[in-house]
Amino acid sequence: MTADPASALTAAQCAAGVIAARHRGDVEGAEQLLAMFPDDATRTRGFMLLAELALTLVRAQTGQSMEDIAQEMALHIAAVEGRPPTP
């Protein structure tokens, strides 16, 4: 069963709102927005679509391939965690 595209877009907009609230220091607002997701699957789809859109913007600005961007992100995540990335 495929998700309704409109609900995926709405979920992505809500996910963007969560991130915006956190960046402006509104933890309570971010928590309220997170609570608006009807279930874990919708929240996951929303954040996944938002991530894909953000990476597409990075790709358009840098000219890098999506694979190169994903690899660079994996390296940054591994550095934050203090461990080597997994292949």
C-alpha positions as semicolon CSV with decimal commas, in nm:
position;residue;x (nm);y (nm);z (nm)
1;M;0,000;0,000;0,000
2;T;0,143;0,337;-0,097
3;A;0,110;0,650;0,112
4;D;-0,109;0,935;-0,003
5;P;0,126;1,189;-0,167
6;A;-0,061;1,481;-0,010
7;S;-0,018;1,337;0,339
8;A;0,353;1,278;0,271
9;L;0,391;1,643;0,170
10;T;0,198;1,758;0,477
11;A;0,419;1,537;0,694
12;A;0,733;1,684;0,533
13;Q;0,605;2,036;0,601
14;C;0,542;1,942;0,963
15;A;0,892;1,791;0,985
16;A;1,037;2,116;0,852
17;G;0,841;2,298;1,121
18;V;0,990;2,073;1,389
19;I;1,341;2,155;1,270
20;A;1,267;2,527;1,242
21;A;1,123;2,533;1,595
22;R;1,429;2,356;1,735
23;H;1,662;2,601;1,560
24;R;1,487;2,898;1,710
25;G;1,505;2,732;2,053
26;D;1,134;2,651;2,076
27;V;1,161;2,300;2,218
28;E;0,799;2,300;2,333
29;G;0,679;2,401;1,987
30;A;0,891;2,127;1,829
31;E;0,741;1,872;2,069
32;Q;0,389;1,993;1,986
33;L;0,457;1,954;1,614
34;L;0,602;1,606;1,668
35;A;0,284;1,510;1,854
36;M;0,078;1,612;1,548
37;F;0,204;1,314;1,346
38;P;-0,069;1,049;1,355
39;D;0,178;0,758;1,371
40;D;0,543;0,659;1,345
41;A;0,517;0,564;0,977
42;T;0,385;0,907;0,880
43;R;0,655;1,079;1,085
44;T;0,921;0,863;0,921
45;R;0,789;0,936;0,571
46;G;0,776;1,308;0,646
47;F;1,132;1,330;0,772
48;M;1,255;1,105;0,491
49;L;1,093;1,325;0,225
50;L;1,233;1,636;0,394
51;A;1,582;1,482;0,399
52;E;1,557;1,389;0,031
53;L;1,447;1,741;-0,060
54;A;1,728;1,895;0,148
55;L;1,988;1,668;-0,012
56;T;1,850;1,755;-0,356
57;L;1,904;2,123;-0,275
58;V;2,262;2,050;-0,165
59;R;2,321;1,853;-0,486
60;A;2,186;2,141;-0,697
61;Q;2,411;2,391;-0,518
62;T;2,730;2,182;-0,511
63;G;2,705;1,970;-0,825
64;Q;2,800;1,663;-0,620
65;S;2,634;1,330;-0,683
66;M;2,381;1,210;-0,428
67;E;2,616;0,922;-0,350
68;D;2,902;1,163;-0,272
69;I;2,675;1,373;-0,051
70;A;2,549;1,065;0,135
71;Q;2,906;0,942;0,185
72;E;3,015;1,282;0,316
73;M;2,719;1,286;0,555
74;A;2,805;0,936;0,678
75;L;3,158;1,058;0,754
76;H;3,022;1,358;0,946
77;I;2,782;1,139;1,143
78;A;3,062;0,895;1,224
79;A;3,281;1,183;1,340
80;V;3,008;1,303;1,575
81;E;2,967;0,952;1,711
82;G;3,344;0,912;1,738
83;R;3,363;0,593;1,537
84;P;3,458;0,498;1,181
85;P;3,173;0,484;0,927
86;T;3,032;0,153;0,815
87;P;3,040;0,077;0,442
